[in-house]
Amino acid sequence: MTTATEYKPGFPANVGARLRWSRERVGLTQGQVAKLLGLRRPSVTEMELGGRKMSAEEAVRLSKIYTVSIIWLITGGNEA
């Protein structure tokens, strides 16, 4: 998991921005993430733009793919 020193709590400000920031940080394209999740690329685009909510299962898988805390990915906060 990514440590708190690698990102500031709340940054980026919304879930979609955190998804994009995390994906870019690990050097993956939207197409690569879609393939890992068994989705089409537009679904990943929509999640990053805020037009599609991710399921709980997708959130868990994305946090593992991006090596970030699921708490941070969803809320922007640190784990207690």
Buried (B, 14 or more C-beta within 10 A) or exposed (E): EBEEEEBEEEEBEEBBBBBBBBBEBEEBEBEBBBBBBEBEBEBBBBBBEEEBEBEEEBBEBBBEBBEBBBBBBBBBEBEE
